[in-house]
Amino acid sequence: MLRRWAESGVDTLAERCHEINTLNVFPVPDGDTGTNLLITFRAAVGELGDPVDGARTASGVAEALARGAFTGARGNSGMILAQILRGLADAVAGAETIDGDDIARALSRAGDTVTAALSAPADGTIVSVLHAAARGAVSAAGTAAAERVIAAADAAAAALVETPSQLDVLARAGVVDAGGLGLLVLLDCLVEVVTGRCPQRTLALTVEPASASRTSVHGHQHLEADAHHGDTADQDYEVMYLVDGSDRQRIDALRRRLDELGDSVAVVGDGAAGWSVHVHCCDPGAAVEAGAAAGRLRRITITCFALEAARGGVCTTAESRHDGRAVLTVVDGDGAGALFGAEGATVLHCDGPCGPRRILDAIRAMPSRDVLVLPNGSVTAQDVVALGAQVRDGAREVMFLPSASMVQGLAALAVHDARRAAVDDAYAMSEAAAATRWGSLKIATERALTWVGTCEPGDALGSAGHDVVVIEHDLPAAGVSLLDKLLAAGGELVTMLVGDGAPADLAEQLTRHLDDRHPELEVVVYHGGQRSDLLQLGVE
């Protein structure tokens, strides 16, 4: 049930990503809470592995979810979600199964863990909703596990509605807390898994604003950043990184230093010897230097709020696409589809070769006048030329971008800006795709001659682009060799898109190799679920 809850949670967060994003005004009105929760929870699920070979006990599933969320957490809300899962894992450690008492204890432990991780937890946020859920589960003592879960979700729903009365920023914007809604979505998924019935809620997610001082931020209505926001409105950057090789004394000193540099400080542990750090500040260099003094850093991420706002956000409404520009992307795998969808693209699922007719029909169904297409290697160059000629007319402009793989498509979508001129947007996206070196891992199904020799059935093949450059008997060894070849020309970010048939620990083994050999790199792992290969790699 925990496994099914996690998988259902990813699907539901993907469906409601835009809804959650539009409510996001605290701690920064950057409209990415839903996206951050989705990416973090997807990373958690990606750690579970196959039901047969992966975690099979309640504690094993909970620990895998916590571990995956810790390494893949994105943004303030993602850090909090990771700590919720850590609290769950700690509460049920060693348990084959869990009951109602365990659920109540897990939610209470999660609340305590989150509160301890934050330097300044605020009322009216996801933290308040989490504590309310814990109290609801505790109050249902003596009942079955299903009743405990229902009580927790109902208490969270009631607490969510109250968040505008607890936090002035929400009251002036006239919305409930975005992170709180994300948590409620996950709790309702748990109710559905345990009881078989999805809660039918009619909640007031918006209220009469306490002030009319509002402005439009990348297509959504958000509260203007002013003095009432608190210090967060004055911070320009979000800084995140992982710290290894430290101790409690140095971590406490790091927290104090980050409190001096900025706000929204969260320092969380992985239950072993690692920490994940998050801060909003004006001096990202000083925040990184403070971390370096505490231990060995890896996966450093620095986000400029102004730049993210200028890019126009990550989720686009159907209404805004209608009169503007839309992106159609061809994907293989449910996880990849959710990933592209969360970034605002219209997704065409093609698990395998995708015929030109399907792409043609999808383009003609788009409501926008300008359409950018990311084929992601699904059609030949000849088909691209033919399709382009068929779909262009006086009422529509269509441009096919040179994305030969999904990892290149993700790089292109990251720089998409619908407010630029179409030709400029297409150029920037094409440049990002072309600058992303990519490769893939597969298992040979027949004897064949390649550029690096003859492969036999069962051999692990590593390809750079479309050319086989590695043949190994061992799949992880092939992955390590392929990574080293792709990184021979340098790189700052490695993206791994894990396929449906990949071994559960493949990405983890390759990540450990990168952490040891290239600690300066940022590594991002997503569960794509594609069937075309076991793993796609992108280097930027």
Sequence and secondary structure as in RCSB ss.txt:
>XXXX:A:sequence
MLRRWAESGVDTLAERCHEINTLNVFPVPDGDTGTNLLITFRAAVGELGDPVDGARTASGVAEALARGAFTGARG
NSGMILAQILRGLADAVAGAETIDGDDIARALSRAGDTVTAALSAPADGTIVSVLHAAARGAVSAAGTAAAERVI
AAADAAAAALVETPSQLDVLARAGVVDAGGLGLLVLLDCLVEVVTGRCPQRTLALTVEPASASRTSVHGHQHLEA
DAHHGDTADQDYEVMYLVDGSDRQRIDALRRRLDELGDSVAVVGDGAAGWSVHVHCCDPGAAVEAGAAAGRLRRI
TITCFALEAARGGVCTTAESRHDGRAVLTVVDGDGAGALFGAEGATVLHCDGPCGPRRILDAIRAMPSRDVLVLP
NGSVTAQDVVALGAQVRDGAREVMFLPSASMVQGLAALAVHDARRAAVDDAYAMSEAAAATRWGSLKIATERALT
WVGTCEPGDALGSAGHDVVVIEHDLPAAGVSLLDKLLAAGGELVTMLVGDGAPADLAEQLTRHLDDRHPELEVVV
YHGGQRSDLLQLGVE
>XXXX:A:secstr
 HHHHHHHHHHHHHHTHHHHHHT  SS   S HHHHHHHHHHHHHHTS  TTTS  SHHHHHHHHHHHHHHH  H
HHHHHHHHHHHHHHHHTTT SS  HHHHHHHHHHHHHHHHHHBSS  TTSHHHHHHHHHHHHHHTTTS HHHHHH
HHHHHHHHHHHHHHHH HHHHHHTB  HHHHHHHHHHHHHHHHHHS         B   S   EEEETTEEEE  
 GGG GGGG  EEEEEEEES  HHHHHHHHHHHHHHEEEEEEEE SSS EEEEEEES HHHHHHHHHHHSEEEEE
EEEEHHHHHHTT S   HHHHHHSEEEEEEESSHHHHHHHHHTT EEEE SS   HHHHHHHHHT   SEEEEE 
TTSS HHHHHHHHHHH BTTBEEEE    SHHHHHHHHHT  TTS HHHHHHHHHHHHHT EEEEEEE  S EEE
TTEEE TT EEEEETTEEEEEESSHHHHHHHHHHHHGGG  SEEEEEE TTS TTHHHHHHHHHHHH TTSEEEE
EE   SS SEEEEE 
